Amino acid sequence: MATVFLSIGMPKTGTTAIQSFLRENEGLLKEQGYCFPVLWHEADGGYKNRNGHFLLCDAEEQERQFQRIEKLAKTYPNIILSDEAIWKAGYKRRGFWKAAAERFGQIGCRLRVIVYLRRQDLLVQSLWNQNIKSKAVNWTKTFDECIEQDGFSYFPLDYHKGLTKIAKHVDQSDMIVRVYEQGQFEGEGNTIFSDLLRCVGADISKPYTDEKVKSNLGLRDNLIEIKRIINSAPGYRGMGDFMSRPVKAANDSLIQDGLHADTSMFSYEEQKKFLKKFEEGNRRIAQEFLGRPDGRLFYQDVEELPKWEMDRERIYRDITVVVTEALCEQEKKILRMQEDLRLIQDSVFFKAYRKVCRALDDGGGK
């Protein structure tokens, strides 16, 4: 019986990096009997690596991909699937885990679920940042507004309830619950990659590489506020979020130059208060799913960081960098168009077309 390792996120726990790491090292993994397949050909870009996303599609698409997995299972003893949206979908959709567990069983596969948990105060800050940054969402609310208005209610932050839903249909011995925290990663180097490899039982001593790994970095300092204000501009929503790339480029430059500051969107007191409501659930996870009698799920203490405020001394510099990046982006597009036009003008067909046009003009003149 083949084993399907289904990595379900949650979001903002290094899933994008894990997926690109698995793709970069799929040759080494196949040598060990692990397949990280490309399943959903209809979707490109990030969905190439989010090969577990088919579980969120319609019944026809699901069935098509289950049939492909059934064929792969005859060749590979281990299949790795991943999609960070499954954590939320499995929590929200009635019967999701029952149907998934039954269908994997029907094709002769053992389902093992891997989930990474991130401390709730850190997760909501990262979610807010992503929703400001993302072209699919383009949030305009401040972080304080989201907290005051329960703006994160769409996301399942009661981790114990979410894990209990899975455990009703997946044996707890097949649930691999991990903590997304630097000090809790296992394996060679204690990285998220070594931890994932240990979870699936792969040989960690192999010469894996991470040169092509893609990380989903958040916006820092003034850049997050600049993007939030851009999102709120009248008419911007329907323009394809064309400023996302210049803002990201400015952000990458900021991080590369070491100009960013360590801050929190919470005050220290707000952060402690926010975490208080999750203490009991987190304690039960540590005891029931990780076997920790002390009930401690997260080991890192809440860091007392200054609450984020706009850096008014650097705001003009940051705005200038964003505008410059936007102009450079447009200039690149113009140069590409000019090059395409030159190639067209130098083509045999275009030259023939011009000769015909001149001949017709000369004929008309006569």
C-alpha positions as YAML, in Angstrom:
chain: A
units: angstrom
residues:
- id: 1
  name: MET
  ca: [0.00, 0.00, 0.00]
- id: 2
  name: ALA
  ca: [1.38, 3.41, -1.00]
- id: 3
  name: THR
  ca: [1.43, 6.24, 1.52]
- id: 4
  name: VAL
  ca: [0.13, 9.68, 0.59]
- id: 5
  name: PHE
  ca: [1.64, 12.45, 2.70]
- id: 6
  name: LEU
  ca: [-0.77, 15.38, 2.53]
- id: 7
  name: SER
  ca: [0.82, 18.62, 3.75]
- id: 8
  name: ILE
  ca: [-2.02, 21.04, 4.48]
- id: 9
  name: GLY
  ca: [-0.18, 24.16, 5.60]
- id: 10
  name: MET
  ca: [-1.41, 26.14, 7.35]
- id: 11
  name: PRO
  ca: [-0.72, 29.35, 5.39]
- id: 12
  name: LYS
  ca: [2.34, 31.39, 6.38]
- id: 13
  name: THR
  ca: [4.26, 28.36, 7.66]
- id: 14
  name: GLY
  ca: [6.82, 28.12, 4.87]
- id: 15
  name: THR
  ca: [4.58, 26.10, 2.56]
- id: 16
  name: THR
  ca: [5.67, 27.93, -0.60]
- id: 17
  name: ALA
  ca: [9.33, 27.32, 0.28]
- id: 18
  name: ILE
  ca: [8.66, 23.65, 1.09]
- id: 19
  name: GLN
  ca: [6.89, 23.12, -2.23]
- id: 20
  name: SER
  ca: [9.66, 24.71, -4.29]
- id: 21
  name: PHE
  ca: [12.25, 22.71, -2.27]
- id: 22
  name: LEU
  ca: [10.44, 19.46, -3.09]
- id: 23
  name: ARG
  ca: [10.26, 20.42, -6.77]
- id: 24
  name: GLU
  ca: [13.96, 21.31, -6.87]
- id: 25
  name: ASN
  ca: [14.91, 17.98, -5.32]
- id: 26
  name: GLU
  ca: [12.34, 15.71, -6.94]
- id: 27
  name: GLY
  ca: [15.10, 13.65, -8.61]
- id: 28
  name: LEU
  ca: [16.71, 12.77, -5.27]
- id: 29
  name: LEU
  ca: [13.30, 12.04, -3.80]
- id: 30
  name: LYS
  ca: [12.29, 9.74, -6.66]
- id: 31
  name: GLU
  ca: [15.47, 7.73, -6.11]
- id: 32
  name: GLN
  ca: [14.13, 7.03, -2.61]
- id: 33
  name: GLY
  ca: [10.62, 6.18, -3.78]
- id: 34
  name: TYR
  ca: [8.99, 9.57, -3.19]
- id: 35
  name: CYS
  ca: [6.92, 11.29, -5.87]
- id: 36
  name: PHE
  ca: [5.93, 14.97, -5.75]
- id: 37
  name: PRO
  ca: [3.71, 14.96, -8.84]
- id: 38
  name: VAL
  ca: [2.40, 17.76, -11.03]
- id: 39
  name: LEU
  ca: [-1.31, 17.01, -11.01]
- id: 40
  name: TRP
  ca: [-3.34, 20.04, -12.02]
- id: 41
  name: HIS
  ca: [-2.06, 20.98, -15.47]
- id: 42
  name: GLU
  ca: [-4.91, 23.43, -16.06]
- id: 43
  name: ALA
  ca: [-3.40, 25.78, -13.49]
- id: 44
  name: ASP
  ca: [0.03, 27.30, -13.94]
- id: 45
  name: GLY
  ca: [2.36, 29.32, -11.75]
- id: 46
  name: GLY
  ca: [2.21, 28.44, -8.08]
- id: 47
  name: TYR
  ca: [-0.44, 25.78, -8.62]
- id: 48
  name: LYS
  ca: [2.15, 23.58, -10.32]
- id: 49
  name: ASN
  ca: [3.62, 22.90, -6.89]
- id: 50
  name: ARG
  ca: [0.33, 23.13, -4.98]
- id: 51
  name: ASN
  ca: [-0.52, 19.65, -6.19]
- id: 52
  name: GLY
  ca: [-3.00, 18.99, -3.39]
- id: 53
  name: HIS
  ca: [-5.24, 21.80, -4.60]
- id: 54
  name: PHE
  ca: [-7.37, 19.42, -6.64]
- id: 55
  name: LEU
  ca: [-9.05, 18.37, -3.38]
- id: 56
  name: LEU
  ca: [-10.73, 21.78, -3.37]
- id: 57
  name: CYS
  ca: [-12.01, 21.44, -6.94]
- id: 58
  name: ASP
  ca: [-15.24, 20.00, -8.31]
- id: 59
  name: ALA
  ca: [-15.99, 16.27, -8.20]
- id: 60
  name: GLU
  ca: [-14.99, 15.69, -11.82]
- id: 61
  name: GLU
  ca: [-11.55, 17.24, -11.39]
- id: 62
  name: GLN
  ca: [-11.03, 15.40, -8.12]
- id: 63
  name: GLU
  ca: [-11.86, 12.06, -9.70]
- id: 64
  name: ARG
  ca: [-9.49, 12.69, -12.60]
- id: 65
  name: GLN
  ca: [-6.61, 13.36, -10.22]
- id: 66
  name: PHE
  ca: [-7.44, 10.47, -7.89]
- id: 67
  name: GLN
  ca: [-7.15, 8.18, -10.89]
- id: 68
  name: ARG
  ca: [-3.70, 9.62, -11.65]
- id: 69
  name: ILE
  ca: [-2.62, 9.12, -8.04]
- id: 70
  name: GLU
  ca: [-3.85, 5.52, -8.17]
- id: 71
  name: LYS
  ca: [-1.56, 4.90, -11.17]
- id: 72
  name: LEU
  ca: [1.39, 6.65, -9.49]
- id: 73
  name: ALA
  ca: [0.88, 4.51, -6.38]
- id: 74
  name: LYS
  ca: [1.75, 1.43, -8.42]
- id: 75
  name: THR
  ca: [5.22, 2.87, -9.08]
- id: 76
  name: TYR
  ca: [5.99, 4.97, -6.01]
- id: 77
  name: PRO
  ca: [5.52, 3.77, -2.42]
- id: 78
  name: ASN
  ca: [5.31, 7.38, -1.22]
- id: 79
  name: ILE
  ca: [3.46, 10.32, -2.76]
- id: 80
  name: ILE
  ca: [3.69, 13.87, -1.39]
- id: 81
  name: LEU
  ca: [0.83, 16.33, -1.94]
- id: 82
  name: SER
  ca: [0.68, 19.88, -0.63]
- id: 83
  name: ASP
  ca: [-1.65, 22.85, -0.50]
- id: 84
  name: GLU
  ca: [-1.89, 25.44, 2.27]
- id: 85
  name: ALA
  ca: [-5.57, 26.17, 1.61]
- id: 86
  name: ILE
  ca: [-6.62, 22.70, 2.78]
- id: 87
  name: TRP
  ca: [-6.36, 23.63, 6.48]
- id: 88
  name: LYS
  ca: [-9.08, 26.24, 6.13]
- id: 89
  name: ALA
  ca: [-11.19, 24.22, 3.65]
- id: 90
  name: GLY
  ca: [-11.09, 21.13, 5.84]
- id: 91
  name: TYR
  ca: [-12.28, 23.21, 8.78]
- id: 92
  name: LYS
  ca: [-15.06, 25.01, 6.92]
- id: 93
  name: ARG
  ca: [-16.41, 22.40, 4.49]
- id: 94
  name: ARG
  ca: [-18.79, 19.83, 5.90]
- id: 95
  name: GLY
  ca: [-17.68, 16.28, 5.17]
- id: 96
  name: PHE
  ca: [-14.34, 17.29, 3.63]
- id: 97
  name: TRP
  ca: [-12.12, 14.97, 5.67]
- id: 98
  name: LYS
  ca: [-14.57, 12.08, 5.59]
- id: 99
  name: ALA
  ca: [-14.70, 12.20, 1.78]
- id: 100
  name: ALA
  ca: [-10.93, 12.63, 1.37]
- id: 101
  name: ALA
  ca: [-10.04, 9.79, 3.75]
- id: 102
  name: GLU
  ca: [-12.55, 7.44, 2.10]
- id: 103
  name: ARG
  ca: [-11.41, 8.20, -1.44]
- id: 104
  name: PHE
  ca: [-7.71, 7.73, -0.67]
- id: 105
  name: GLY
  ca: [-8.63, 4.43, 0.96]
- id: 106
  name: GLN
  ca: [-10.59, 3.35, -2.10]
- id: 107
  name: ILE
  ca: [-7.53, 3.74, -4.33]
- id: 108
  name: GLY
  ca: [-5.44, 1.70, -1.90]
- id: 109
  name: CYS
  ca: [-3.47, 4.56, -0.31]
- id: 110
  name: ARG
  ca: [-2.71, 5.23, 3.33]
- id: 111
  name: LEU
  ca: [-3.39, 8.89, 4.09]
- id: 112
  name: ARG
  ca: [-1.03, 10.70, 6.45]
- id: 113
  name: VAL
  ca: [-1.70, 14.37, 7.18]
- id: 114
  name: ILE
  ca: [1.09, 16.84, 7.96]
- id: 115
  name: VAL
  ca: [0.14, 20.18, 9.51]
- id: 116
  name: TYR
  ca: [2.36, 22.98, 10.76]
- id: 117
  name: LEU
  ca: [0.95, 25.23, 13.49]
- id: 118
  name: ARG
  ca: [2.11, 28.82, 13.94]
- id: 119
  name: ARG
  ca: [1.48, 30.85, 17.07]
- id: 120
  name: GLN
  ca: [-1.78, 32.71, 16.56]
- id: 121
  name: ASP
  ca: [-0.49, 36.23, 17.26]
- id: 122
  name: LEU
  ca: [2.27, 35.82, 14.69]
- id: 123
  name: LEU
  ca: [-0.05, 34.17, 12.17]
- id: 124
  name: VAL
  ca: [-2.67, 36.95, 12.10]
- id: 125
  name: GLN
  ca: [0.03, 39.56, 11.55]
- id: 126
  name: SER
  ca: [1.37, 37.53, 8.64]
- id: 127
  name: LEU
  ca: [-2.14, 36.95, 7.23]
- id: 128
  name: TRP
  ca: [-2.90, 40.68, 7.35]
- id: 129
  name: ASN
  ca: [0.39, 41.44, 5.63]
- id: 130
  name: GLN
  ca: [-0.33, 38.86, 2.92]
- id: 131
  name: ASN
  ca: [-3.83, 40.21, 2.35]
- id: 132
  name: ILE
  ca: [-2.46, 43.73, 1.89]
- id: 133
  name: LYS
  ca: [0.23, 42.44, -0.46]
- id: 134
  name: SER
  ca: [-1.85, 39.95, -2.44]
- id: 135
  name: LYS
  ca: [-3.42, 40.96, -5.74]
- id: 136
  name: ALA
  ca: [-6.24, 38.49, -5.08]
- id: 137
  name: VAL
  ca: [-7.37, 40.29, -1.91]
- id: 138
  name: ASN
  ca: [-6.03, 43.86, -1.71]
- id: 139
  name: TRP
  ca: [-7.19, 44.61, 1.84]
- id: 140
  name: THR
  ca: [-7.43, 48.25, 2.86]
- id: 141
  name: LYS
  ca: [-8.10, 47.96, 6.61]
- id: 142
  name: THR
  ca: [-5.40, 48.68, 9.15]
- id: 143
  name: PHE
  ca: [-4.30, 45.87, 11.43]
- id: 144
  name: ASP
  ca: [-5.93, 47.55, 14.43]
- id: 145
  name: GLU
  ca: [-9.22, 47.78, 12.52]
- id: 146
  name: CYS
  ca: [-9.05, 44.06, 11.73]
- id: 147
  name: ILE
  ca: [-8.51, 43.19, 15.39]
- id: 148
  name: GLU
  ca: [-11.27, 45.52, 16.59]
- id: 149
  name: GLN
  ca: [-13.76, 44.31, 13.96]
- id: 150
  name: ASP
  ca: [-12.90, 40.58, 14.26]
- id: 151
  name: GLY
  ca: [-11.45, 40.72, 10.76]
- id: 152
  name: PHE
  ca: [-9.68, 37.37, 11.11]
- id: 153
  name: SER
  ca: [-12.83, 35.38, 11.88]
- id: 154
  name: TYR
  ca: [-12.66, 33.92, 8.36]
- id: 155
  name: PHE
  ca: [-9.59, 31.90, 9.35]
- id: 156
  name: PRO
  ca: [-9.72, 28.94, 11.78]
- id: 157
  name: LEU
  ca: [-7.48, 29.97, 14.67]
- id: 158
  name: ASP
  ca: [-8.87, 27.36, 17.06]
- id: 159
  name: TYR
  ca: [-6.25, 24.79, 16.14]
- id: 160
  name: HIS
  ca: [-7.51, 22.13, 18.55]
- id: 161
  name: LYS
  ca: [-10.95, 22.19, 16.97]
- id: 162
  name: GLY
  ca: [-9.41, 21.92, 13.50]
- id: 163
  name: LEU
  ca: [-7.23, 18.96, 14.44]
- id: 164
  name: THR
  ca: [-10.15, 17.24, 16.14]
- id: 165
  name: LYS
  ca: [-12.15, 17.48, 12.91]
- id: 166
  name: ILE
  ca: [-9.34, 15.71, 11.04]
- id: 167
  name: ALA
  ca: [-8.91, 13.08, 13.77]
- id: 168
  name: LYS
  ca: [-12.51, 11.96, 13.33]
- id: 169
  name: HIS
  ca: [-11.61, 10.48, 9.93]
- id: 170
  name: VAL
  ca: [-7.81, 10.13, 9.95]
- id: 171
  name: ASP
  ca: [-6.23, 7.94, 12.62]
- id: 172
  name: GLN
  ca: [-4.29, 10.06, 15.07]
- id: 173
  name: SER
  ca: [-1.20, 7.95, 14.40]
- id: 174
  name: ASP
  ca: [-1.40, 9.20, 10.81]
- id: 175
  name: MET
  ca: [-1.56, 12.87, 11.87]
- id: 176
  name: ILE
  ca: [1.86, 14.50, 11.93]
- id: 177
  name: VAL
  ca: [1.43, 17.70, 13.94]
- id: 178
  name: ARG
  ca: [4.43, 20.02, 13.84]
- id: 179
  name: VAL
  ca: [5.12, 23.44, 15.31]
- id: 180
  name: TYR
  ca: [6.33, 26.20, 12.98]
- id: 181
  name: GLU
  ca: [9.00, 27.55, 15.29]
- id: 182
  name: GLN
  ca: [12.73, 27.72, 14.69]
- id: 183
  name: GLY
  ca: [13.69, 25.87, 17.86]
- id: 184
  name: GLN
  ca: [11.31, 22.98, 17.13]
- id: 185
  name: PHE
  ca: [12.45, 21.98, 13.63]
- id: 186
  name: GLU
  ca: [14.14, 18.59, 13.56]
- id: 187
  name: GLY
  ca: [16.68, 16.93, 11.26]
- id: 188
  name: GLU
  ca: [20.03, 18.02, 9.85]
- id: 189
  name: GLY
  ca: [20.37, 21.79, 10.16]
- id: 190
  name: ASN
  ca: [17.07, 22.18, 12.01]
- id: 191
  name: THR
  ca: [15.31, 23.84, 9.08]
- id: 192
  name: ILE
  ca: [11.75, 23.62, 7.81]
- id: 193
  name: PHE
  ca: [13.11, 21.46, 4.96]
- id: 194
  name: SER
  ca: [14.90, 18.97, 7.22]
- id: 195
  name: ASP
  ca: [11.79, 18.85, 9.40]
- id: 196
  name: LEU
  ca: [9.55, 18.01, 6.44]
- id: 197
  name: LEU
  ca: [11.98, 15.35, 5.21]
- id: 198
  name: ARG
  ca: [11.98, 13.79, 8.65]
- id: 199
  name: CYS
  ca: [8.16, 13.82, 8.67]
- id: 200
  name: VAL
  ca: [7.97, 11.77, 5.47]
- id: 201
  name: GLY
  ca: [10.90, 9.51, 6.42]
- id: 202
  name: ALA
  ca: [13.26, 10.54, 3.61]
- id: 203
  name: ASP
  ca: [17.04, 10.22, 3.94]
- id: 204
  name: ILE
  ca: [18.15, 13.59, 5.30]
- id: 205
  name: SER
  ca: [21.82, 12.94, 4.49]
- id: 206
  name: LYS
  ca: [21.28, 13.22, 0.71]
- id: 207
  name: PRO
  ca: [22.80, 16.26, -1.08]
- id: 208
  name: TYR
  ca: [19.61, 18.33, -1.26]
- id: 209
  name: THR
  ca: [19.79, 21.88, -2.59]
- id: 210
  name: ASP
  ca: [17.66, 24.96, -2.01]
- id: 211
  name: GLU
  ca: [19.08, 27.33, -4.63]
- id: 212
  name: LYS
  ca: [15.73, 27.74, -6.42]
- id: 213
  name: VAL
  ca: [13.55, 27.88, -3.33]
- id: 214
  name: LYS
  ca: [10.94, 30.61, -3.46]
- id: 215
  name: SER
  ca: [10.08, 32.42, -0.26]
- id: 216
  name: ASN
  ca: [6.93, 34.45, 0.25]
- id: 217
  name: LEU
  ca: [8.35, 37.44, 2.11]
- id: 218
  name: GLY
  ca: [6.05, 39.91, 3.83]
- id: 219
  name: LEU
  ca: [6.17, 43.67, 3.32]
- id: 220
  name: ARG
  ca: [8.17, 45.57, 5.92]
- id: 221
  name: ASP
  ca: [8.08, 48.96, 7.61]
- id: 222
  name: ASN
  ca: [6.58, 51.76, 5.50]
- id: 223
  name: LEU
  ca: [6.08, 49.50, 2.47]
- id: 224
  name: ILE
  ca: [3.07, 47.74, 4.00]
- id: 225
  name: GLU
  ca: [1.35, 51.07, 4.68]
- id: 226
  name: ILE
  ca: [2.19, 52.38, 1.22]
- id: 227
  name: LYS
  ca: [0.63, 49.28, -0.36]
- id: 228
  name: ARG
  ca: [-2.44, 49.51, 1.88]
- id: 229
  name: ILE
  ca: [-3.01, 53.11, 0.77]
- id: 230
  name: ILE
  ca: [-2.49, 52.13, -2.88]
- id: 231
  name: ASN
  ca: [-5.14, 49.42, -2.47]
- id: 232
  name: SER
  ca: [-7.65, 52.01, -1.26]
- id: 233
  name: ALA
  ca: [-7.18, 54.33, -4.24]
- id: 234
  name: PRO
  ca: [-10.42, 54.71, -6.29]
- id: 235
  name: GLY
  ca: [-10.30, 52.56, -9.40]
- id: 236
  name: TYR
  ca: [-7.19, 50.61, -8.43]
- id: 237
  name: ARG
  ca: [-8.96, 47.33, -7.67]
- id: 238
  name: GLY
  ca: [-9.82, 46.74, -11.31]
- id: 239
  name: MET
  ca: [-6.31, 47.47, -12.62]
- id: 240
  name: GLY
  ca: [-4.69, 44.09, -12.00]
- id: 241
  name: ASP
  ca: [-2.69, 45.26, -8.96]
- id: 242
  name: PHE
  ca: [0.05, 46.57, -11.24]
- id: 243
  name: MET
  ca: [1.85, 48.23, -8.31]
- id: 244
  name: SER
  ca: [2.47, 44.95, -6.48]
- id: 245
  name: ARG
  ca: [5.73, 44.23, -8.32]
- id: 246
  name: PRO
  ca: [7.28, 47.69, -7.74]
- id: 247
  name: VAL
  ca: [6.32, 47.55, -4.05]
- id: 248
  name: LYS
  ca: [7.79, 44.05, -3.74]
- id: 249
  name: ALA
  ca: [11.00, 45.16, -5.48]
- id: 250
  name: ALA
  ca: [11.32, 48.11, -3.08]
- id: 251
  name: ASN
  ca: [10.66, 45.77, -0.16]
- id: 252
  name: ASP
  ca: [13.33, 43.30, -1.31]
- id: 253
  name: SER
  ca: [15.80, 46.15, -1.58]
- id: 254
  name: LEU
  ca: [14.91, 47.30, 1.93]
- id: 255
  name: ILE
  ca: [15.52, 43.82, 3.37]
- id: 256
  name: GLN
  ca: [18.71, 43.27, 1.36]
- id: 257
  name: ASP
  ca: [20.16, 46.56, 2.57]
- id: 258
  name: GLY
  ca: [19.29, 45.70, 6.18]
- id: 259
  name: LEU
  ca: [17.24, 48.86, 6.61]
- id: 260
  name: HIS
  ca: [14.15, 47.23, 8.11]
- id: 261
  name: ALA
  ca: [13.29, 47.35, 11.82]
- id: 262
  name: ASP
  ca: [11.90, 44.59, 14.04]
- id: 263
  name: THR
  ca: [8.43, 45.66, 15.15]
- id: 264
  name: SER
  ca: [5.04, 44.14, 15.95]
- id: 265
  name: MET
  ca: [1.56, 45.18, 14.85]
- id: 266
  name: PHE
  ca: [0.51, 44.51, 18.46]
- id: 267
  name: SER
  ca: [1.69, 46.24, 21.58]
- id: 268
  name: TYR
  ca: [3.14, 43.74, 24.05]
- id: 269
  name: GLU
  ca: [0.01, 43.91, 26.23]
- id: 270
  name: GLU
  ca: [-2.30, 43.51, 23.20]
- id: 271
  name: GLN
  ca: [-0.32, 40.50, 22.05]
- id: 272
  name: LYS
  ca: [-0.56, 38.74, 25.43]
- id: 273
  name: LYS
  ca: [-4.29, 39.47, 25.62]
- id: 274
  name: PHE
  ca: [-4.88, 38.12, 22.10]
- id: 275
  name: LEU
  ca: [-3.05, 34.87, 22.88]
- id: 276
  name: LYS
  ca: [-4.93, 34.34, 26.14]
- id: 277
  name: LYS
  ca: [-8.07, 33.07, 24.38]
- id: 278
  name: PHE
  ca: [-6.10, 30.28, 22.66]
- id: 279
  name: GLU
  ca: [-4.22, 29.02, 25.73]
- id: 280
  name: GLU
  ca: [-6.56, 26.13, 26.56]
- id: 281
  name: GLY
  ca: [-6.78, 24.80, 23.01]
- id: 282
  name: ASN
  ca: [-3.03, 25.04, 22.52]
- id: 283
  name: ARG
  ca: [-2.45, 23.23, 25.82]
- id: 284
  name: ARG
  ca: [-4.72, 20.36, 24.75]
- id: 285
  name: ILE
  ca: [-2.90, 20.05, 21.39]
- id: 286
  name: ALA
  ca: [0.44, 19.74, 23.16]
- id: 287
  name: GLN
  ca: [-0.90, 17.02, 25.44]
- id: 288
  name: GLU
  ca: [-3.17, 15.09, 23.07]
- id: 289
  name: PHE
  ca: [-1.30, 15.31, 19.75]
- id: 290
  name: LEU
  ca: [2.33, 15.83, 20.80]
- id: 291
  name: GLY
  ca: [2.40, 13.92, 24.09]
- id: 292
  name: ARG
  ca: [3.72, 16.83, 26.13]
- id: 293
  name: PRO
  ca: [2.53, 16.55, 29.75]
- id: 294
  name: ASP
  ca: [3.43, 20.18, 30.47]
- id: 295
  name: GLY
  ca: [0.94, 21.32, 27.80]
- id: 296
  name: ARG
  ca: [3.40, 23.71, 26.20]
- id: 297
  name: LEU
  ca: [2.85, 23.97, 22.44]
- id: 298
  name: PHE
  ca: [4.99, 26.99, 21.56]
- id: 299
  name: TYR
  ca: [8.35, 27.36, 23.25]
- id: 300
  name: GLN
  ca: [9.28, 30.87, 22.15]
- id: 301
  name: ASP
  ca: [8.23, 33.60, 24.54]
- id: 302
  name: VAL
  ca: [6.29, 36.61, 23.30]
- id: 303
  name: GLU
  ca: [8.93, 39.11, 22.31]
- id: 304
  name: GLU
  ca: [8.45, 42.62, 23.63]
- id: 305
  name: LEU
  ca: [8.89, 44.56, 20.39]
- id: 306
  name: PRO
  ca: [7.94, 48.19, 19.72]
- id: 307
  name: LYS
  ca: [4.54, 48.56, 18.09]
- id: 308
  name: TRP
  ca: [4.81, 49.47, 14.42]
- id: 309
  name: GLU
  ca: [4.49, 53.12, 13.46]
- id: 310
  name: MET
  ca: [5.17, 54.80, 10.16]
- id: 311
  name: ASP
  ca: [8.77, 55.97, 9.91]
- id: 312
  name: ARG
  ca: [8.17, 59.55, 8.82]
- id: 313
  name: GLU
  ca: [11.86, 60.27, 8.37]
- id: 314
  name: ARG
  ca: [12.12, 57.61, 5.67]
- id: 315
  name: ILE
  ca: [8.66, 57.77, 4.10]
- id: 316
  name: TYR
  ca: [9.78, 60.07, 1.26]
- id: 317
  name: ARG
  ca: [12.68, 57.78, 0.43]
- id: 318
  name: ASP
  ca: [10.40, 54.71, 0.41]
- id: 319
  name: ILE
  ca: [7.78, 56.39, -1.78]
- id: 320
  name: THR
  ca: [10.52, 57.53, -4.17]
- id: 321
  name: VAL
  ca: [11.88, 53.98, -4.40]
- id: 322
  name: VAL
  ca: [8.41, 52.54, -5.11]
- id: 323
  name: VAL
  ca: [7.70, 55.14, -7.81]
- id: 324
  name: THR
  ca: [11.13, 54.57, -9.35]
- id: 325
  name: GLU
  ca: [10.57, 50.82, -9.42]
- id: 326
  name: ALA
  ca: [7.18, 51.38, -11.07]
- id: 327
  name: LEU
  ca: [8.74, 53.61, -13.73]
- id: 328
  name: CYS
  ca: [11.50, 51.04, -14.32]
- id: 329
  name: GLU
  ca: [8.86, 48.36, -14.75]
- id: 330
  name: GLN
  ca: [7.06, 50.47, -17.34]
- id: 331
  name: GLU
  ca: [10.30, 51.30, -19.12]
- id: 332
  name: LYS
  ca: [11.13, 47.59, -19.39]
- id: 333
  name: LYS
  ca: [7.73, 46.94, -20.95]
- id: 334
  name: ILE
  ca: [8.25, 49.78, -23.43]
- id: 335
  name: LEU
  ca: [11.70, 48.46, -24.40]
- id: 336
  name: ARG
  ca: [10.27, 44.96, -24.88]
- id: 337
  name: MET
  ca: [7.50, 46.36, -27.08]
- id: 338
  name: GLN
  ca: [10.02, 48.34, -29.11]
- id: 339
  name: GLU
  ca: [12.13, 45.21, -29.58]
- id: 340
  name: ASP
  ca: [9.05, 43.21, -30.62]
- id: 341
  name: LEU
  ca: [8.16, 45.96, -33.10]
- id: 342
  name: ARG
  ca: [11.72, 45.94, -34.51]
- id: 343
  name: LEU
  ca: [11.57, 42.18, -35.00]
- id: 344
  name: ILE
  ca: [8.22, 42.50, -36.77]
- id: 345
  name: GLN
  ca: [9.55, 45.27, -39.03]
- id: 346
  name: ASP
  ca: [12.62, 43.17, -39.90]
- id: 347
  name: SER
  ca: [10.58, 40.07, -40.67]
- id: 348
  name: VAL
  ca: [10.23, 38.79, -44.25]
- id: 349
  name: PHE
  ca: [6.45, 38.96, -44.11]
- id: 350
  name: PHE
  ca: [6.44, 42.58, -42.98]
- id: 351
  name: LYS
  ca: [8.91, 43.58, -45.69]
- id: 352
  name: ALA
  ca: [6.76, 41.81, -48.29]
- id: 353
  name: TYR
  ca: [3.69, 43.58, -46.90]
- id: 354
  name: ARG
  ca: [5.42, 46.97, -47.26]
- id: 355
  name: LYS
  ca: [6.41, 46.18, -50.85]
- id: 356
  name: VAL
  ca: [2.81, 45.32, -51.69]
- id: 357
  name: CYS
  ca: [1.59, 48.52, -50.04]
- id: 358
  name: ARG
  ca: [4.10, 50.61, -52.01]
- id: 359
  name: ALA
  ca: [3.11, 48.87, -55.25]
- id: 360
  name: LEU
  ca: [-0.54, 49.58, -54.58]
- id: 361
  name: ASP
  ca: [0.25, 53.23, -53.77]
- id: 362
  name: ASP
  ca: [2.25, 53.56, -57.00]
- id: 363
  name: GLY
  ca: [-0.58, 51.93, -58.98]
- id: 364
  name: GLY
  ca: [-3.11, 54.24, -57.42]
- id: 365
  name: GLY
  ca: [-0.99, 57.24, -58.29]
- id: 366
  name: LYS
  ca: [-1.01, 56.26, -61.94]
...
